Amino acid sequence: MWPYVRPVRRRLLAAALMAVLGSLMSLVIPLALKWMVDGPVSDGDPSGVWLGGLVLLVLGSAEASLFWARRALTARPLARVEADMRASLYRHLQRLPVSFHDRWPSGQLLSRATTDLMLLRIFLAFPLTFLLVNSVTIVAGFLILLTQRWTLGLILLAPVVPLVMLCRYFEARYSRAARTAQDRTGDLTTIVEESVLGIRIVKGFGRHRGQERAFATLAGGVRDTELRKADLMGTLWALIMILPELALGAALVLGVVQVADGELSAGTLVAFLSTALALRWPVESMGFLLAITNESATAADRFFEVLDSRPPAGDPVSIPGQRAGAGESAGKGGAKAAPGGGAETAGLRLEGVEFRYPDAPAGAPPVLRGVDLHIRPGETMALVGTTGSGKTTLTALIPRLHEATAGRITLDGQDIAALPRERLRQLVSVAFEDPTLFSATVAENVLMGAEGAGEPELVRALSVAQADFAYDLPDGTATEVGEQGLSLSGGQRQRLALARAVVGEPRFLILDDPLSALDVHTEALVEAALRKVLATTTALVVAHRPSTVLLADRVALLSEGRVTAVGTHHELLHGNREYAALMSGDPHGEEERPR
């Protein structure tokens, strides 16, 4: 955590120093008591007693002021540390590949960004400082005790070895329980989030009781783990309290005997016992501090589990001052290829592309294998295939949402692996089959598709996507669409997602079944608008219905992870049995295709 703590290290060090001074001040008070008892009290000097009382008041006030200053010094910088760590985590999550997010439940990530970081802030504010403060106080206190009466001091030191062994014994068990509790809390967060986002499904199928049972099971697991933690903590704290108390009782008995025999002054015994009592909290709180420290350590492990997940290597960095459009092709009809290239390299090309999911079982065939495809500049190609053939996976490789396992993909001759992601996302725009909207206004959701776009681009994109319904919403394009855009119909969400894809007038457009949620009338309007968009861009369109296929110049048939045929719709319809079966919806025709 040092990179996050380093900017505020001076304030934390100053706060720790003040806390140490404040704690040591509490050890000076018994020395003042010894002077009072052996001096003014024994001599019957009222003025000396008043002076001693004033000294104790000053010492107590100084101790309180130092602890107040410690809190004032740490509040702001520790809030900054927590904010920096949360920002770092969020920024890193944006850079991690889609494959990472496919594996990690959102509730686990949410708990790391909230609960775990709160624990780390608490650790920096309290246990970190007081582990140091209490250690210094205990060492200084025992030095004072041994100086005052070494025989009594040794009695109080007797529990140290058993206490250290007990702390080590309980520490490992508490760490495991703390990690289990935090992981189960993440699972609990996931089920709550899924239930809220899927409330329509839960209610529509009457599955609320099943969800309640699943929640109760997870909540019961969290409860059991927390009870286990409480049991461990209670046992440790009881032992940490009882052993020093027994030693203190033995020292008190021996001290009283020595005072009665005249071997020890009453003031020395009072000072000794006051010092021992001042050490009670530093000693007894060590169990509590170690428990929080262990929870914070597991929270740090969980936080850095995410931060240690590296984004794809080899991302080039944009050269400062480079023109944003450097290397960009001239346009639709006269697109420039990369230096040394020609018509064969222009457009979108996939060469021997293979893809296998990172967590796929060993020996499992790749999802895509040996895919070769060339979409010429200005051409629209439809990608068709049965469910599970790899269409959506292939479209995710072009904007590098997934990384190809083998082969390469080029845009106008430039390998996408050599393009900065920021530049790649400017060239390629995507509209997914499942339109995702954010808790923001219509305008903000659409303009997310192009940095720097304004009102003219918004109006054009809404017109292209036949999303003029946005102007009829209560606040027009400033209307909040709600979480996941659930205040809109499926067709409305899909049209806004399409508007977001075209708002930046991208050079390359990837559409994953963009018309799936539209009614027949709206589909016809969007198709007419799409024809205008597709006439000015190079596009790959995943299609499931003939009306979408007819938007394309050519069609590629994807079968079992390979492109098995490329041609016009009519060529494939009459010359490829599998394609004809897909377009007619006849499953038997698909089964009878040649192998």
N, C-alpha and C positions, 0 to 999 in steps of 0.2 A: 504493500500500500504506500510505500515511500514516495513514488512519483506524485501521488495525490496530496500527501501530507507535507511534502517539502516546501511548497509555497507559504505555508502557515507555521512552519516549524519554530520560528522565533517566538511567536505568541504562545504556542503550546509549551515551549520550554520555559517561558516566563511564568505561565500559569502553573506549571509543575513546581517551579521554584517557590512561588508564593504558597502553594499548598504544603510543600515541605516545611517552609518557615512557620506556617500556621500550625502544623502538627507538632513541630518542635517546641513551639510556644506553649503547647499544652504540657510539655515535660518540664518547663521552667516553673510552672505553677506549684508543683510539689516542693521544689526547692525553696520557693517563697514561703510555703506553709511550714517547712522545717525551721526556717529562720524565725517565723512568728511564734511557733510553739516553744522552741528552745530559748527564745529571747523575750519579747514583750509579754507573752502569756505567762511564762514561768516567773518573770520579774514583776508581774502585776502592773505593767506600763500601758495605760489606756491610749496614750498618744501613739505609742508604737503599734498597738493593734490597729488604730485607725489608719496609720501609714501603711501597714501591711495590707489592710483592706483596699486602700487606694491602688497599691501595686497590683493586687489581684484583679481589680477592675480594669486597669490599663492593659494587663496581659490578656485578659479575656476579650476585651474590645479589639485589641490588635489581632488576636487569633480570628475573631469573626470577620474583621475587615479584610484580612488576607484571603480567607475562603470566598468572600464575596467578590474580591478582585479576580480570583481565579475563574469563577463562573463568568464574570463579565468579559474576561479576556478570551474565553474559549467559545462562547455562544456563536458569534458571527463566523469565525474561521471554520468551525466544524460544520456549520450549515453550508459553507462554501465547499468543503471537502465532499459532503454528501451530494450536493448538487453537481459537482464536477464528475463524480463517479457515476451518477445516474445519467448525465449527459454523455459520458464516454460509453456507457453500456448501450444507450439508445443509438448513438452514432454507429457503434460497431454492429448492432443488429441490422441496421440498414445496409451495411456492406456485405454481410454474410450471404452466401448463396441460398437459393430457394431450397436446395436439398437439406440445408441445416434446419430451416423452419419447418420442413416436412417432417423431420424427426422429433422436434422438440414441441411438447404441448405448450400452448400459449400461457396457461396458468403457471407453469414452472418459470417461464421468463418473467411474468408479471410479479410473482413473489420475490424473485431475485432483484427486481428493480424497485421494490417497495419495502417489504418486511426485512429482507437481508441487509439492505443499505441502512435502514433505520437502526438495526442491531449494531452495525459497524460504527455509526455515529455515536450511539450510546457508549460503545466500548472506548472510543477516542475521548469522549467527554468525561467518563468516570473511571472504569476499571484500569485503563492504561495509566492514568495519572496516579490513582490510589494504590496500584500495585507497587509503584515506585515510592510513593509517600509512605505507605504502611511499612514497606521493607526498611526504609531509612529510619522511620520512627521506632520500629521494633529493635533495630540494631542499636540506635542511640539510647533507647530506653533501658535495654539490658546492660549497656555499658554503665549507665547511671546506677542501676540496681547493684551491679557487681562492685561499683566504687563505694556505694553506701554500706553494703553488707554482703560480702561475696558468698557467704554460706547460704543466706536466704536467696540470693540471686541464682545460685546453682539449683536450688529446689524448683524455682520457676522455669529454669531452662530444661528441666528433665523431660517435659512433654514434647520438646521440639522434634526429636527423631521419630517418635510415633506419629506425630502430626504430619510430617513430610511423607512418611510411608502411606498414611491414609489418603492424603491428597493425591498421590500418584495412583493409588489403587482406584479411587473414585473418578479420577480425571478421564481415563480411557473409557470407562463405562458411560459417563455423562456425555462425552463427545459423540459416541455412537447413538445415544438416545436423542441428542440434539439434532444430529444429521437426519435421523429417521423422521423426527417431528417436522423439520423444515421441508423435507421432500414430500411428506404426506400433506402438509399445508399447501404446497404447490399443486398436488393432485386435486385437493379440495377446491382450490381456486379455479382450476380448469373446469370441473364439473359445474360450478356455479356460472362461469362465463358461458359455457356451452348451453346450459339451460336457459339463460337469458336470451342469447342470440337465437336459439332454436325454439323459442316459446310457442311460435305458431305450430310447429310440428308436434311439440309436447301436448298442446291443447287439442290440436286437430285429431290426434290419434288417442287421446285420453291416457297418455302415458305419465301423468303427473305422479301417480303413486309409485311407479317404477323408478322415476327420478328421485322421489323422496327416499326410497329404500337405498338407492345407490349413494345418495348424499349421506344418509344416516350411517351407512357402513363406513364410508371414508371419515366422517366426523367422529365416529366411534374409535377408529384407529388413531386419529389425532389425539383424542381424549386419553386413550390408554397410554400413548407415548408420553403425553404431558404428565400424567399421573406417575409414570415410571421416573420421569425427570424429577418430579416433586419428591418422590420417595428417596431417590439417591441424594438429592440436595438436603432433605430433612435429616437423613442419617449422618451425612458428612458434617452438617452444621452442628448437630447434637454432640458429635464426638469432639469437634473443634472447640465447643463451649465447655464440655464437661471436664476434659483433661486439664486445661489451664485453671479452671475453678478448683479442682482438687489440689493442684499445686499451690494455688493462692491460699487455700484453707490451711494447708500444711505449713506454709511460710508464716501465716498469721499466728498460728499456735506457737511455733518456735519463736517468733519475734516477741510475743507477749511474755513468754517464759524468760527470754533474755532481758526484757525491760524489767521484769520483776526481780531478776537476779542482779540488776544494775550493770549488765554488760552492754546495754543499748539504751540510748536516750529516747524519750517519748517522741521528740521531734523527728528523729531519724526514722522511727517506726512509722510515724504518720506520713513522712515524705516517701518512704519505701512503698507503703500500701497505696498512696495516692498515685505514685508512678506506675505501680502494677495495674491499678484500676484504669489509668489513662491508656495502658496498652491493651486493655480488653477489646475495645472496638477494632483497633488495627489487626489483632490476632483473629478475633471471631469473624471479621468481615472477609478474611482471605478466602474462605470457602465460597461465599457469595460472589466475590470478584473473580475467582477461578471459574465458577459456573458461567458467568457472563462471558468471560474470555473464551471458554470452550465453544459456547454458542456463536460468538463472533468469529471464531476461527473457522467453524463449519460454514458460516455465512460467507466469509471471504473465499473459501474453497468453491462454493456454489457460484459466487460472482465471477471468479476468475476461470471457472469451467467454461463460461460463455466467452469471456474475453480471450481465452487461449485458443478458441476455435478460430482458425485463420481463414480469412477470405482467400479466394483463388489467387495464386501467385502469378507474377508476371504482368500485372496491370501497368501499362506505360503511364507515365505522368505527363500531362499536357505541358508543353513548353511555354513559360511565361511570355506573353506578348504575341503568341502565335495567333493569326487571324482565325476566328471561329470557323470560317468556311474553308480553311485551307484544305486543298486536296479534294474539294467537293466537285462533283460533276456538273457540267453546265446545265443540263436539263433533260427533258424527256426525250426529245428526238436526237440531240447531239451529245449524249452523255460521254464524258471523257473516261477512258480507262486509265488504270495506273500506268506510270511510265513503263514503256516497254511492252505494254499490253495492247489488246485490240478488241474486236467484237467478241472474241471468245472469252475474254475476262470481264467484260462489262456486265452490269446487272448483278443478280444474286446467284451465286454458284455454290453448290455443295459437292465436295469431292471425297468419296470414300468415307463418309461420315458414319461413325459408330458411336453408340451411347449405351452405357450400362450404369444402372443406379449404384451408388457407392455401397449401399447396404444389401445389395442383391446376394443371394446365396452363391457360394462357390460352385462353379460349373453351370450356373443358369445362363441360358442364351441371352445375348444383349437385346435390348428393346429395339434398337436400330442397328443395322449392319450393312456396310457397303452402300450407303445411300449416295447416289449421284444424281444431281438435278441442276438444271440451268434455267433460270428465269431471266429472259432478255430484258434490257432496259425498256420501260414503258409497258411491259407485258403483265397481265394478270393471270396467275396460274391457280387453278382450284386443286386442292389436295383432298382426295377422297379415300375411304377405306373402311373396313369393318371396325366395330368397337374394339379397342385394345390393340389396334394395329400400329399405334405410335404416332398418330397425327399431331396431337397436342404436344407430345414430347419433342417432336421435330421442330414445331414452331417456337418452342421455348429455347431451343439452342441458338436461334438467330440473334436475339437480343442478349444472349449469354445469361439467361436465367438459370440454365444448366450449362455445364461445360462438356463439349463433345469428348468422348473417350479416345477417339482416333479420327483421322481425316482432318479436313479443314473446310471452313466456310469463308467465302470472300464477298465483299461488296465492291463492285467496280474494280476488282483486282486486288483490293486490300484485305488481308487476312483479319478477321474480326478479333483474333487473339492479340493482334498488334495494335489495335485501336484502344485508346482510353475509353473506359466505360461511359464516361460523360458524353464523349463524342459519338459513340455507338448509339446511345439512347436518343441523341438528336437526329441521327439518320434513320433509325428504325422506330416505328411506333406500333403498339400492339393493342388490340381490343380482344379481351378474353371472352370465352363462352359464358362464364359466370361473372356478370358485371358487378364489380365491387365499388361502392360509393362510400364516402367518409362523412362523418358528422360535421358537415360544412355546408355552405350555400351551393346552389346549382352552379353559379359562376366559378366558385373556387374549385369545385370538382372538375369542371370542364377545362379550366385554364391550367390545371395541374399537368395537362398533357404537353405544355410548351412553356418554358421559362421565358418571361418577358412578354408574353402575349397579353393583349388588352381587349377592350370592348369590341373593336372591329373584328378581331379574330373570333371572339366569342359568338357574335351574331352570325358570322359565316359558318362556324362549326355547327351551331344549333340548326341552321337552315339546311346544311348538308345532311345532318342526321335526322331530319324531320322531327326535331325536338322543340318545335315552337310552342308546345304545351307549357314550356317553362315560363312563358310570359303571362300565362293565365293563373299561375300559382299565386297564393296570397300576397307575397312580396316580390313577385316576378323572379328574376334570376338571383335575387338576394334571399330567397326562401331557403331555410335550413331543411335539408332532406332527411335529417335524423340518422341514427346509427344504422349502417349498412344500407341506407336509402330505403328502409322498409316502409316509409310513408308514401312511396311511389309504387306503381304497378311494375310487374316484371318487364313489360315492353318499354315503359318509360325509363327504367334503369338502364336497359340495354341501349336505348337511343342516346342517353347521356354518356354512356361508356364509349359509344361510337363517336360522338362529338369530341370527346377527350382524345381519341386516337387521331382524329384528323385536324385538330385545331392548329397544330404546328406545321401543317402541310409537309409531312415527312417525305423523304426520298423513297423510303421502303416502308410498306405497310403490311402488317401481319394481322389477319382477321380470323379469329377462331369461331366459326359458325355464328356470324354476327346477327343473323336474322331469326335465331331459334325461338325467341320469346315474343315475336311480333304477330299480330293478327294479319289476315290476308290483305286487308286494305292498306294498313300501315307498311306491310312488307313491300307492296308495290311502290309506295311513295319512297321508301328508303332505298329500294333497288334503283329507282330512277336517279336519286341523288348520288348513290354510290357509283353509278356509271360515270358521272362527271369527275368524281374523286379519283377513280381508278384509271381514268384517261390521262392523269397527270402524275402518276406514280408507278413504281414497280411493286407489285402486290402478290402475296401468297394468301389464299383464302381457304380455310378448312370448310368443307361443304358436306352437308348430309342430304340436301334436297336438290332436285333438278333446277329449281328456280335460282338457287345460289350458283350452281355450276354454270348456268348460262351467262353469268356475269363475266366469266373467265374467257381468255383467249385460248388457253390450253388446259388440259387436265392431267394430273399425275395420280396414278393409282398406287397406294401404299398397301402392301400385303405382307404380313408377318415380318415387319421391320425392314422391308426392301421396297424400292420403287420398281414395280414390275411392268408398268406401261405408262407411256406418255403420248398424248395426242389430243385432238379436239374432241369435244363431247360427242359429235356424231361419229367420228372414227372409232372411238372406244365403244360406243353404244352398239355398233354393228360388228366390231371385230374382237371384242373381249367379253367373254361370258361372265366373268366375275363382276366387271363393271356394269354390265347390263342387269345383272341380278341386283346389285346395290341400288341402281336407279329405279328399278321396278319394285323393290322391296320383296322380291321372291327369294326366300332362303334356300329353296331347293336348287335354284340356279347356281347359287354360291357353292353349295355342297358338291355340285357336279362339275365344277371347274377343273380343268386339267391340273395335275400336281407337278 
